[in-house]
């Protein structure tokens, strides 16, 4: 059990301030994210501000020390059943505290403490934070997790995301796959399937919608128009890779290049009628090779758990490419 650190102890000698985000700070905010230790595309105002006006009530915060920014919290306010929660971030795959290149353990505690104090002053009753996995950090460390636990947060859930460390040569990619995936790649190639980058989001979206409805009876997180908008905002960071049988798209993967280290496979889908062509297997063979050429360190396959319940088939599929699990943690604190 963690002993909660007394508030007074952290305030001593602390010169931290808290500012509320406003639109005039968009550029310095994004500059901070791209130069931070653990920031991602999902923390930037460019990404967060694509959401239609009125979808979220922004409640983002900036932690300062003197004239300098030391941390950011992209966040929204949500009121349900007369309970106001600060959530980081309801409109993104991950949020949490973005830290300037690593803080000391004591300063990390002070940053979290300042955020909690600010939330209390603004009458929030809960704080919910979903942190990027450790692979997204320039210098991996658990100071932030430790500070959250030490200041009264606890795990709301610990989802498991699949990741592939890209520490091997491009020509060795196939050797990282298990036997069935290697055979599937070779079959796709023998049947003449090809992979290329595409801007045909409409064809991919039709495959995605059909696949998600058939398998899970759900709609994609983004609309087709939202994907197109995000592609315009991030032309070099949002990539659609598609597998083709002749001129027909049979599978696709939407990849977000989240920071200098990690690419995230956000949408993965295929046309069930063309499953025999093994388009998805060939897609990931080519996507992994592309990531290595971009000098990325990891490919994040996304979670294969929902509310901490594993989808065994999805886990097995991702493991067939050499992926292993890593936590994507959500913390909660009641104020």
Secondary structure as UniProt FT lines:
FT   HELIX           7..11
FT   TURN            12..13
FT   STRAND          16..20
FT   HELIX           23..25
FT   HELIX           26..34
FT   HELIX           41..43
FT   HELIX           45..48
FT   TURN            49..50
FT   TURN            53..54
FT   STRAND          57..58
FT   STRAND          61..65
FT   TURN            66..67
FT   STRAND          68..73
FT   STRAND          76..80
FT   TURN            81..82
FT   STRAND          83..88
FT   TURN            89..91
FT   STRAND          97..99
FT   HELIX           105..121
FT   TURN            122..123
FT   STRAND          126..130
FT   HELIX           134..136
FT   HELIX           143..150
FT   TURN            151..152
FT   STRAND          154..165
FT   HELIX           170..176
FT   HELIX           179..190
FT   TURN            191..192
FT   STRAND          194..198
FT   HELIX           201..216
FT   HELIX           224..233
FT   TURN            234..237
FT   STRAND          238..245
FT   TURN            246..247
FT   STRAND          248..257
FT   STRAND          262..270
FT   HELIX           272..277
FT   HELIX           279..293
FT   TURN            294..295
FT   STRAND          298..303
FT   STRAND          305..306
FT   TURN            307..308
FT   STRAND          309..310
FT   HELIX           312..319
FT   TURN            320..322
FT   STRAND          324..334
//
